[in-house]
């Protein structure tokens, strides 16, 4: 089982195994925000979210990081006593046998289009590759989810396969696209 740590980037701090946050529960219940996520079919509460996080903590799968924005973007260190703003979460399902990781991310709507998702995503991949020898990283999503498609392409990920007509979202058919990248 991978025992991961917190990750610090220029503007963010990824805290492993955080506790449920009311804003995250609100985001998970926002049908428009979760349009591209399988979470749109569930109703979330602070209790169901904490149960998921508790199980992940015990099982070690997935690794779940709370994405927090540093105050004024200043690097104040992991142990500093500061008011951090939670802006989303990132999860990583790790297959240690094949050294493969499947990733997913959620950001609150106020934090879209600022590069936070790419910063957190890339930092988690580089950390898991460097510290735990994970080599292959992948993500699957509906082909209508243009923001994740653009982010992955900017990070140098490549499309690996496509399944036509895989999802029905708001009455429309979408394919499943699988992207991947090998980190060395």
N, C-alpha and C positions, 0 to 999 in steps of 0.2 A: 504494500500500500504506500502510495506517495504521501509523504508528509511535507506539504508545501508551507511557504512562509508568506508574509506580507510583501508587497512589491511597491517600491517607490519610483515614480517617474517625475518628469519635470513639473507637471501640473496636477498629478493625481497620486493618490495612495490607494492601493488595492488591499483591503483587509480581508483575510481569509476567515471563513466561518463566522460571519457576522450574525446579528440577531435581526429578526423581522422588523421592518420599518413601515409605518403607516403609509407613507408616500408610495412605496413600492407596491403595496397591496392595492392602492388606488390605481396605479399605473397598470397592474395586472388585470384589473377589472374594467379598464377603459377599452371598449371594443374597437375603437378606431386606432388607438395606439398599438393594440395587440392584433391588428388585422392580419399580419403575416405570421403570427405565432399560434401554435396549438393551444396556448394558454387561453385563447379567446373562447374555448369551449368549457372552461371551468369557472366556477365562482370562488374567489379567494377571500379569505379572512386573515386577520393577523395570526390566528391560531393554526390555520392550515399552512400558511407560509412558514411559521416557526416550526411546525411538525416536519415539513420538507427539509428545512435547514438542519434540524436536529438529526434527522436520519442521515443526511449527507455527511454530517460531521462524524457520526459513529461509523458509517460504512466507508467513508473516504471517497465516495463517488456519487455525484460529481463533486469536484472541488468548487466551492462557490466563494467568489470574492465580492465584497461590497466596494463599489467604485466611489471614492470620495475625492472631492475637489479640494485642493489645498487652499487655505485662506490667501486671497490675492495672488494665487499662483506661486507663493513663496515656498521654497524647500526648507521646511522646518524640522525635518527628521521624523522617523517612524515613532519614536518614543515620546515626542513632545506632547504636552498637554495643551491642545488647541481645539477649537470648535471646527470640526471637519464637516463639510456639507456632502451628504450622500446623494449621488446623482444617478446611480444605477447599479447593475450587478452583471457579473460575468461568470459563466460556469464552464467547466472543462471536464468532460468525461474521458478518463485516461485508461487506455488499454496497455498495461505494462508489458504484456507478452509480446505485442507487436510494436511497442513504443509509439503508439498512435493516440492522438487526442482529437476529440470532437468538441467544438466550441459553440457557445451561444452567448448573446449579450442583450441587455435591456438598458436603455437610458431614458430618463424622464424627458418629456417633450421640450422643456426649456433648454436642454443640453444637446439637442441635435444640431448637426452641421457646424460643430466647433472643433472637430478633430479628437474629441475625448474618446469616442468609441475606438478609433484606430490606435490611439495611444495606449489605451488599456489592453486591447486585443494583442497588439504586437509585443507589448511588455510581458504579458502572460505567456505567449508562445516562446519568446526568447528565454524567459526564466525556466520554463519547463524543459526546454531543449538543453540549456546550459547546466542546470542543477540536477535534472532527473533523467537525462539521456533520451528524452522523447524526441522523435525524429519527424514523424509525419503528422501534419495538422490538417483538419478537414472541417467543413461546415456545409450543411445542406439547407436550402431555403427555396421558397416559392419564387419563380422567375420574375414575378411582378414586384418583388422587394428590391427596388432599384438602389436605395441607399446602401444596403449591405453589399450588393454587387459592386458598386463604385468603390466602396471602402476596400474590399478585398483586392480589387484590381490595383488600386493605389499601393497596397501593401505587397504587391508582387505575387499574389495568389493566382492560380490558373483554374479554369473550368476543367473538370475531369469527366463528368458524365451528366446526362440529362434524361429524365423520365417525363415523357409527354403526358399531359392531362392527369397529373397526380393529385392535385388539390382542386376543390371547389370552394372558392372564397367569394362571398357576396354574389352567388349565382354564376360566377365566371370560372372557367377552367384555366388552371395554371400548371405549368410543369414544375418539377423538382430539379434544381440544379445543384450539383455537388462540386464544391471548389476545394482545392488542397494546396499545400505548400510543404516542402521539406526544409526544415531549419537545421543547419549544421553548426 
